[in-house]
Amino acid sequence: MPHTQANADRLALLLRGGEVCVRIPTVEEDEALAIVREVAARRNQSIYQWTLTDGLVRGPLADQPPVEGTTNPAAALTFLRQELHGDMACLLDLAPHLGEPHVARALRDLLARLPGSGGCAVLIDRPVDVPEFLARQTACFTPVLPNAEQVEQILRSELRRMHLDRGIQVEIVRREWEAVVRNLTGLTARQIRQLAREAVAEDDRFDHSDLPRIIAQKRRMLGSSGTLEQVDVPASLDSIGGMARLKDWLGERTRAFSEQARAFGLVPPRGVLLLGVQGAGKSLCAKAIASAWDRPLVRLDPSNLYDRFVGSSEQRLTEALRQAEAMAPVVLWIDEIEKGFASAAAHSTDGGLSQRMFGTLLTWMNDHTAAVFLVATANNIDALPPELLRKGRFDEIFFVDLPGEEARGRIFEIHLKKRGRDPGSFDLAMLVDASDGFSGAEIEQAVLASLHSAFAAGRQVETTDVLRALRTSPPLSVTRREQVAALRRWAEGRCVPAE
């Protein structure tokens, strides 16, 4: 079923059920308008469309001359209260004006009149907070993102249109086509069409070479929202040092998402919480999970919800979770989760926002059915709300400690190879012994520092350079010995060691 039609079915059902006023919070205004117009056509309704610039415009497609004197929102709402009989009012960007008493009063009067008029109203706004009376008296409708089948329909349609317009060439095998479709999930219909146009702009061709550009542009689009960011993952778990027990856990559950597993009585894993010492490799664990299960990894930084979108944080969180569901199967990584929800663990100083945000997350964790595996990482256990640690909230809670001897040796090998050096030419046993108490990130920095020293001296890097870097930069386990020891004591008996 086409994407717009599927959303129109949902909106029509909402109106048929008796709702007379619906809010659509979205930045995709054209898509929302297409849905509204489809529903109005099915219901044989004309549309009164209002914008601040034109005022009210009437017609099947809102294409008639404007109604004089209705650019003022209060005047437009008063006109609709008197003249809206059996038709639909579509109001664009009305929410910012509802702080004005005359506008709020006029909207209240219209809402009171709608049930007896046979008409309905749809408010399309970017995601913002609305007055309590409006939230209580209206239904919130969120258009769903295109699923894989609809992504393919949109992409085929756009490529066909460009072929007819300027004769582009499409040369791509089925496996590569499926990879493109998979990487376009989680985007809106407009974004999918935009990426298709960008892919063929340079050479008027659409082929396998366009996939890296599509992935890069998708990462840019996700990042521009400030909520989700697509993250590159290692091609293999061999590029990640240590984490043996976590890797075994992942291996046992690789087939747990299959229909055979369901028939066996298993339910798909839903998520893990990773606690541990800062820099010990929690980020690598998140990447390891995505790599082991061959799934894309998207990162949600909850602090951005507050920093950039104060006043609409809950809506932004809901939108991010909805987008992750549309990208399923996917691994959703909430990085440093305590930053976003720490206030929910104590008396809130933000008017209850953090508690509401935390409640939204918990509800989603309990209720979502899409193949989204949640990975939450945390450094400070004291800042986490106790509800998050309740048994059953996650499939497992892993503690990521500082790497042991074998893991440190593997980490040195990985970072030396990564920079074109043969690990066999270094005294790894000596490096492992000298790096006791160092995290994986600190070992990497020691390797980098030794390379800088050798390069400045005009010679090749040696074991002594790495040793010097280790000895001149004390690790976090020394500078914050008490905090690390306290975290380890808390984790003993409560968490599964990742190593």
N, C-alpha and C positions, 0 to 999 in steps of 0.2 A: 504494500500500500504506500502511495506517495507520502512524503513526510508532512507536507502541509495538510493533506486530507486527514492523516492520522490525528494530528493535533486538533483539527476542526471537529472531528468526531468527539473528542474529549470535551471541548468547549461547548458543543451543541448539547451533549448529555448533561452538562452542568446547568445550562439554561433551561433545558427541558425538565430538570428536577426541581425547578422553582426559584432558582437564583435570579435576581433582577439586576444585580450589580456585581461585576467581576473586575478584579484588578489583575493586570499582567505586568509584573516587574521584570523588565528586560532591557538590554541595550540593543537588541535586534528589533528595532521598531518596524522596519519594512516587513520582516517575517511575521511579526505579531499582527500587523495590518492585513496581511494576506490571509491569515487564519480568520480574523474577524469578518472580512469581506466574504469569505467562503461560507461562514456560518450564516451571515445575513442573507446571502443568496439562497441558501437552502430553506430559510424561514420566510422567504419572500418579503424581507424587510428592507426599507430604505435606510440609509445611514446618515445621521447628522454627525459630521466629523468636526471637532473643534481643535484649533491651535491658537496660540497667543498672537501669531502674526496675521492669520486670515479670519479668525472668528469661526462661526458655524457655517459649514457648507453642507448642503443637502443633495442627495441623489443616490442612485444605486451604488455608485462608486465615489460618492461625495464629490461630484464634478460640476455642480451647479454654482451660480454666483453666490458669494458670501451673503449671509443675513446681516443686514446693516446694524451696526451698534453692538455686535457680539464679541468683539475682541476682548472686552473686559470679561474676565471669567465669571464674576457674579452675575452680570447681565446675561451671559450665555446660559448659565444654569437656570436662571429665572425664566428665560424663554423656553428652555426644554421642559420645565415643570408645567408650563401652560400649553405647549404645542406637541409634546411627544406622545403620540397616540399610536401604539402598535409598532413603532419603529425602533431603531437602535441608535443610541448615542455613543460615539467613540471619542473619548477625550484624551488628548495627548499632552503629557507633561503638566497635568493639573496639580499634582502633589505639592510642588514648591509654593503654590499660591494658597494652600489651605491654612497657612498661618495667619491669613487675613480674616478677621471676624466675618466680614460680609460674604466672602467666598465660602467659608465653612458653613455659615448659616444657609446660604443658597443651596449648597450640596445636601445638607440635611433635609431641606424642604423637598428637593428632587427625589431623594431616596424614599421619603415618606409617601410621595405621590406615585412612584413607579409601580407598586403592586396593583393599583387599580387602573393603570393606564394601558396595560397590555404591552408596554415597551420595556426596554432593558438598557443598561449602560455598561460600557466597558472602558476602564481607565488603563491606559498604557503609559507607564513611567519607567525611567531607569530605576534600579533597585535602591529605594530610599525608605526611611521610616515614614509612616503615615499616622495621622491622629488616631487615637484609640477608638473613637466612634466609627471611623471608616473601617478599621481593621475588624471590628465586631459585626458590622452590618454588610460586609462584602465577602465574597469568596476570592481567594487568591489562586490564580491559574498560572502554572509555570509550564511553558511549552517544553516538551521532551526533545532532546537532541536526536538527530538521525541515528538509527541503528545501522548495522553493517549493510543490510539489504538496501536501505534508503540512501546510505552514502554512495553505494554503487549506482543507484538510479540517478542521483544528482550529478555524479561525476560523468556518467555516460551522456546525460542530457547536455551538460556544459561542453564536453568535447565534441558532441555532434553539432551543437550550435556553432562552435568555432570552426569546425570543418566546413560547414555550409557557408560561413561568412568569408573565410580566407584560405580554405583548403589545407588545414594542418594535417600532419601525418601521425597516426597512432600505431606504434609498433611495440607491442609488449606481450609477453607470454603470460599464461594464466597465473603461474606462481608469483611473478612480479606484480601482476595486477592485484592479486589478493594482498600482497604486502602493502601496496599503495592504499587500498581500501582500509586495511587494518590501521594504518598510520593516520588516516583521516578521521577515524572515529573519535568522538569527544569534541568535535568542532561543530559549529552551526552550519546551516545550509549556505549562508553567505560566505563564510570562511572557506568552505570546501570549494565553492565556485571560484573564489579569489585565488586560492592556491593552484587550481587547475589553470587559470589564466596566466599566473606567474610562471608556471612550469613550462609553458609553450612559448612564452613571450620572446625568448632569445632566438630560438631556431625553428619555430613553428612545428615542433615535433614533441610527441609525448611518448617516452620510452623509459627503460629501466634506469637510465642515467639521471632521471628527474627525482628519483626517490630520496637521495640525500638532501636535495634542496627542499623537498616537501617536509622531511623530518625537521630540518633546521627552521623552516618557517613556522611549523607547528609549535616548536619550542618557543619561538618568539611570541606567537599569539598567546600561548598559555602564560608566558611570563609577563605579558603586558597587563594581564588582569591582576597581577600581584598576589595571586593565591596559589595557583598550580604551576609547577615547572617540571618539564620532562627532563629526566636525568639519564645520562649514558651509563650503561652497566658493562662490567667486564665480559669478554666473550666466553670466559671459562672460570670455574671456581679455582683452578690452579693458579690464577693470578692473584689470589687472596691468601695471605699467610695465616695459619692458625685456624681457629674457630672449628675444630674437628667435630665437637659434639653437635654444634649447630648444623654443620654440613650433613652429619648423619641423620639428624632430625628432618632436614629438608629432603634428603634422599628417600626416606621412608614414606614421605607424603607426596612424592612427585606424581603418583598415579591416583591420589586421593580425590582428584577433581573429575574423574571419569565416571561414566554411567555404570561401569563394572563395580566401582567403589560404592556407589549408591545402592546397587543391588546387594552388595555384601553387608550393608547396614551402616556404612560410614556416611558422615556428613562432611562437606568440604571444609578444610581449615579456614578460619576467618581472620586470624591475626595473632601477632606476638608483640610483647612489650620488651624492649631492650634497655636495660639499666646498666650503668657502668661508669668507669673512670673516664674523664674527659680525654679524648684523643686515643682511646684504646681500640677503636675500630667499630663503633656502633653504625656509623655511616657505611662502612664496608659490609657490615652484616646485612643492611637493607639492600645493598647492591647484590650481595651474594644470593639473597632470596630471589630477586628478580632474574638473576643469571641462571640459577639452578632450575627455575621453572620456565625459563624462556618467555618471560612476560615483560612488557614495558614497565618502567618505574617512573612515577610522578611524585614530586615532593610538594608537600603543603607546609608552609611556614606560618603557623597560627598567629605569630606576632604581627604579621602584615595585615591581618584582618582588623586589628585594632589601630595600627599605626596609620594606615592609609584610608580606611573606610569607616571611621568613627560615625556612628549613627545608622549604619546599615550592616553591621558586622554579622548578625545572625543570617541575613539574606545572603551575604557573601559566602559564609560557611556552607549554607544549604546549596548554593550554586556550585561551589567547589566539589562537594560530595556528589551532586547530581552529575557533574561533568566526569568525575571519576567513574561513576556507574556506567555512563555512556561509553567509556573507553574499555570496559571490561571485555576479556579478563586482563586485570592490571594489578600491580602492587602499588598501594598508596602509602607513602612514607610521610608521617607527621613528625617533623624534626623538632627535637627539644620541646616536647609537648607541654612541659611544665611552664614554658614561657607564655603560652596562650591561655592556660587554664589554672594558673597558680592561685589566682584570687578566689577561685571556686572552692579552694580547700580551707579558706579562712573567712573572716568577716569581710565582705566585699566593700570596696570603696568606690566602685564604679556604677552604683545604682542597680546592682544585680545583673549587669550585662554578662560578666564572666560566668555566673551560674546558669544563665539562660543559654549561653554558648555551649557550656559543658553539657547541659541537658539535651541540646540539639545533637551533639556528638554521640552521647550515650544512646539516645533513641535510635539514631541511624545505625550504630553498632549492633543493637539488638534486632532491628527490623529489616535491614537491607537484605535483598535476595540476589543482587548482582554479584558476579565473580570478582569482587574487589577484596584483596587480601591486605589488611591493615598492618603496617609496621610502625610502631610508635617508639621513639627513642627519648631517653631522659637522662640527665646528669644529676639532678637534685631530687632525691626521693622524698625529702621533707616537704617539697613544694607541690607534690602530686595529691589531688583529691583522693581520699581513701576509697571512694566508690570505683575508681579506675583500677584498683588493685584487687578488687573482689574476685574470688575464684570463679572462673567461667567467663569473665569478661574477655580474656584473651585465651587462646589455645595454650600458650606457655609464656612464662616470664623468664627471660634469659639474663644472666649477669655477664657482662663483657669486661673481664678483668685484664690487667696488664699481661702481655704475652709471656709464656714460659720459654724455656731454652730452645726447644725445637721450633716453636713458632717464631722466635726472634731470628733464628738462623734462616728460616724460610723468608722472612721479611727482608733481611739483608740481601738474600739472593735476588728477590723480586726487584728491589730498587736499584741494585747494581746492574742487573741485566737491562732494566728499563732505560738506563743511561749508557748503554753500550759497553759495559764492563764485564769481564769474565769473573764470576764469583770465585772460581778456582784459584785465581791469582791473589786472593786475599786470605788472611788467617781468620776464617770465620769463627773458629772456636774462641779465639781471643776477643773478637768483636762481641760474640754472644755473652761472654763472661763480663765484659766491660759495660754492656748495655742492660744489666739487671735493673729492673725498676723503670725502664723506659717503655713508653707506649709505641705503637706502630708509627704514629705520626711523628713522634720525636726521633725515632730511628731514621725515618725518611729525611727529616731536616738535618740530621747529622751527616748523612750521605751527601746531601746537597752542599752543606757547609764545607765538607772536605773537598768536593769538586771545585768550589770557588777558590779555596786556598791553593790547590794544585795548579789551577788555571792561571791564577795571579803570579805564581812562581815559575810558570813556563815549563811544567813537567807533568808527568802522569800521576794520577792519584794513587796513593798507597795505603796500606793498612794503618800506618802511623797517623796519617791525616784523619782517618775516620775516628781513631782512638782519641786524638786530640780534640776533635769536635765533640765527642761524647763527654770528655772530662771537663770541658770548659762550659758546658751548658747543662746544669743540673735538671733532672726531670721533675715533672709535676708531683710524682710520688715522694719527692724530697721536699720541694717548696711548699707543698700542701699535705704533708704527711698525715696530720690529724684527720683532715676531711676524708682522705682516701681510706684510712684505716676504719673510720666510722662507717663508710659506705660498704666496705667489705664485711664488717661485722653484721650489718643489717641484712646483707644479701645471703649470708650463710644460713642454709636451711629454708630460705624463702624463695630462692631463684635456682634455676638450672644453669650451671656454668656453661658458657658458650664454647670454652676451650676444653 
